[in-house]
Amino acid sequence: MNALSLDTVRLSEDGASLIILDQTLLPGEIRYRELSKAEDIWEAIYALRVRGAPAIGVAAAYGIYLLCAQLDMEDMEAFCTQFRKHKDYLNSARPTAVNLSWALRRMERVLEDERDRLTVAELKERLRREAHAIRDEDIAISRSIGQLGFELLRPGDGILTHCNAGTLATAKYGTALAPVYIALEQGWKDLRVFCDETRPLLQGARLSAFEMQTAGVDATLLCDNMASSIMARGDINIVFVGCDRVAANGDAANKIGTSGVAILARHYGIPFYVCAPSSTIDPAITHGGEIVIEERPPEEVTELWYRQRMAPEGVKVYNPAFDVTDHSLITGIITERGIAYPPFDQAFRRLGLTPDREGSQ
């Protein structure tokens, strides 16, 4: 079994439910969940049953379509009002991953553009097609990022990654691990991938290591605090990480611990690349300090993965889900349209990823 064969998120054959691979159960159990209620879709996003910025965006698009498809009404104004209520509710599940709000806004634009010329039934069908398009585009985008990242690799390279930005984080291929999948397609067999464990939710251990091992890649798992040691040994040639939101200046928010990896990579002279679909670039955010960082429940640190509590009762816990890597530490940002190099604001405009000074796209 290869992780690429797993459908992370899709619409059911009958179009009545959102089907997700429950990533909280991996690697021990592969189980799909069918979701059709607003509360269940919200919970799946919040609880990381579906996770990874691109996959969250796809889930949100299908989710808002399903909730609207269930509305039994013909009045367009009432339909639009309910759409926006569902949109605001789903958008509250995760504040940092911009793909969630991006996908919901894209679906809302369909509503705004088509409401005056379509019936409610026709608009529902148009929303379904848009959700499918978001999924199809995500696959194409991930593959393009993978091809661009592959061109940076040499046979035998050691790649360090943090958290999980592989096929499980997208509709297929992933972002940070997409270059590895492209390398496999090209017949490369000697790449080595080192997966940071990524405390406290262990996405590197549970997901990235699972992906790489099932794909037949030479994979090594390491605790987050071992990254400096393995870099000092000379085993790491390049770092690929994913991203949940990129500011206009190139500051990038990703899973907690990423900024520390970037600092270490700079110290050891190792190229550090952020793999980011253009949908994660938020031109409304000037710099990383403006990015809202989600804080997670303390139980994820004190007891989630243990048979018994591993911290004293009543101790205060700091548990941010993300940190921001300063743009000065980033070698390049790999998007589906090309690799952006510093200064990032200018590179984004050249690639058509953010508005230029006159406001054109």
N, C-alpha and C positions, 0 to 999 in steps of 0.2 A: 504494500500500500504506500503510495506517494501522497504527501500532503496536498500536492497540486490537484489531486483527484477529488478533494473535498470541496463541496459548495459551502462557502462561508455564510452567504446570505442570498436568498432568492425568493421569488414569488412561487406559491404552490401551483401545481398544474391547473387546478380549477380556479385559480385567482382569488381564493377566499381567505388565504392566510399568508403570513410572512414566515418563511422557514429559515431558521438560523442554526448554525452549529454552535452548541453550548460550549464555549471555550473555558468556562470555569471548571469543567470536568476533565479536560485534557491534562496530561496525556493518557490517563488511566482508562477513560471511557469516551467513545465517540457517540454522541447522542444529538439528534436534531430535535428542535422544538418548533411547534406550530403556534404562531401568535396571531391573534385577531382583535384583541381588546386593547384599548389605549393604555390601560394600566400595565398590561403585560409587556407591551412594546417599550414603554418608558422604563420599566424595571429591567428589561433585558439590556438596554443601553447603559443604565446607571450601574447595574451590577456586573458589567463587563462580560455578560454572556455573549454579546457581540461587541467587538472592540477593534481599535485601530481606526484612525480618522477616516480613511476612505470607506471602510466597511460600515462605519457608523452613518456616513452620508447615504450610502445605498439603502441601509435599513430604514433611515428616516424617510427617504423618498417613497419606498414601498409602504411604510407605515402610514404616512399621511394619505396616500392613495387609498389604502384599505379602509381607513377610518371614514373617509369621505364616500367611498363606494357603498358603505353601509347606511348612509343617510337616506331616509325615505322621504324625500321632498322634491318638489318641482320648482319652488320659488328660488330664483337665483340669488337674491339678496340674503335670504336665510341660509342658503347653502354656503355662501362666501363667509358669513358670520361664523358658522360652525367650523369651516376650514381654518379660520384664523385662531379659533379657540384650541383646536387640535394642534395647530402649528406651535402656538406658544407653550402648550403643555409638553410636547415632545422636546422642544428646544431647551427646556429647563433641566433635562436629564444630565447633560455634561456641558459645563460652561467653557472649557478651554479648547476643545477640538472644534475648529472653525468649520470643518466639513459638515457638521450637524446643522448649523444655522445656514451654511451655504446651500445645502441640498434643499432645505425647507424653503429658503427664499427663491430658489430656482423653480420649485413647484408652485410657489405663490405667483411668480411672474406669469406662468402659464394661465393661472386663474385670472389674473388681471388683463392679460392680452386677449383672452378668448371669451370672457364672460358675456360680452355684448353680442356675440354672433353665434354662440352655441347654446343648446339646451343643457340642462343639468346632466342628463344622461350622456350627451355627447362630450361634455366637459370631463365627466368621470373617465370616459375612455381615453380622452386626451391626456389626462393625468397618469393613467396606467402606462401609456406609451412613453411619457417623459421619464417615469421611474425606470422603465426598461433601458432607456437611452443612457441614463446616469450609470447604470450597472455596466452596460456594454462599453461606455467610454472609459470607465475606471479600469477595465481589463486592458484596453488599448494603451491608456496612459501608463499603467504599471509596466507593461511590456516595453514601452519606449524608454522609461526611466532605466529599466534593466539593461537595455542595449547600450545606452549612454554610459552607464556605470561599468558595464563589461569592458568597454574600450579603455578604461583606466587600469584594468587588471593585467597582471603578467602570470604565466603559468607558475604554480608553486606558491603564490602569494598567501599570506596569512591575513585573514580578514577578521576584525573585531566588530561585533555589533552589540547593541544595547537594547533591552526590551525585546519586543517582537514587531517587526515591520516587514513580515513575510506575507505569504499568500493568505494566511489567516487574518491579516489585518486589512485585507482588500477583497475585491471580488475574485481576483486571481493574480498570481505572481508576487504581489507585494511591492514595496519600494526599496528598502535597504537590502533585502535579500533577493530582489529581482535580478541583479547582476549575476548572482550565483546560479539561479535557474537558467539564465541565458547561457552561462558558461557550460552548464551540463548539456544543454541542447547542442552546443558546439563541440561536444565530445571531450571537454576538459575533465580530468579525473583527479588532478593533483592539488586543487585548492583546499585550503584549510580554513574552517570557520570557527572562531572562538566566540562563544555566547556568554555575555554577562548574565549572571543569575537574575539580576534586576529585582532587588527587594523593594517593597515588601510583598508585591503580588506575584513575583517569580515568573513573569512572562518569558524571560530568557530561558529559564530552566524548563518550564512546562510547555512552552510553545515553540520558540526558536530552535531549541535543541531537538524537539520532537520533529519539527519540519526538516531540519537538516539530516537527521538520522534516517528518517523515512525516505528521503531523497537520495540516500547513498553518499552523502558528503562526509568527509573527514571532519567531524564536529567535536569540539572540546568545550565543556561547561566550566565556568569559573565564577567564583563569588565576586561581587562588585569590587571589593577591596583588594582583589588580586590583579586588577588590570595593570597597575604600575609595574608589578613584578614581571608580568609576561611581556610587557613592552620593553622593559630593561633587558630582557633576555634576547631581544631581537626577533621574536616570533611574529610580531604584528607589522605588516607592511602598509595597511590602509584601514581606515575606520569608516564604516557605513552605518548611519543611523536614520531613523524615520523622523517624522515631525507632525505635530498637531496644529501648529499655527506659526507663520512667519510674519514678522513685522516688516514694514516698508524698508527699513535699514538693514535687514538680513538677520536680526536677532531671531532665534528660533526656539520655540517652546516644544519640548519633547519629554518623554518619561523621566521622572526624577532620577538623577544621577548622570544624565547625559552631559551636563555642563562640566562635571568633574572629569569625565572621559576626555572631553575636548581640551581641558587644561593639561591633562597628562599627555595627550597626543602632541600638543604644542611643545611641551618640555622635551619629548623624545624625538621631535622632528618627523612625526608621522602624519601624512595627509588625513584630514578629517572632513568627510563629506556628509551633508544632509540631503536626504532623498525626499523631495517634496512635490507632490502634484501641484499644479498651478492653483487649484482650488484652496490650498492651505495658505496661500499668500494673501494676507489681509492688508491692503493699502490704507485702510482706515486706522491701522495701528502704526504709529510713528516709530516706536521702539519697544523693546521687550518689556520694559517696566509698565506698559499699559495693558499687558495681557493678563486677564483674570486667571489666576491659578486655582484650580479645584483642590479643596482639602477633603481628604477621605476619612472614614471612621477610624478611631484609634485601635479598634479591635483587629484591623488588618496587620498592625505591628505587634500587638501584645499576645494574640492567641489564635489567629486564623489558621495557621498551618501547623499548630502544635496539638498534641494530645491533651496537654494541660497548659494553663496560662504560663507564659515565660517572662512576665514582668510583674513587679509588685503592684498590688491593687492600689488604685488611686494615683499612680504616677501620671504626670502630664505627658501627652504624646503629640509630637509634631509630625504630621503625615500629609505633606503636599503631594499631589499626584504627578506634578510636572516641575521642571525648572527651566530657566531660560539660558541658552548658550549665547554668549555675546558674539556678535558678527565678526569681531576681530579674531576669534578663535576658529572660524570656519574657513576651510580651504575653498570650498565651492558648494553650491546648492544645485543638485541635479533635478531638473524638472523635465516634463515630457517634451518641452520645446527647446531644450538645450541646457547646458551647464552655465549657471551664473557665477561669475567670479567677482571679487571686490573691485570697485565699490558696488554693492549689491543693488542699491536704488537705481543706479544707472543701468546695470545689467538687466534688471527686471523690465525696465522700459524698453531696452533694445530687443528683448525677447517678446515684447508685447504682453507681459504678465501683469503690469500695473498701468494705470493711466499716466500719460505724460503730462507735462506742465500745462498744456492746453486742454487737458481733459479727454483727449481721444484715447481709444483703446488699441 
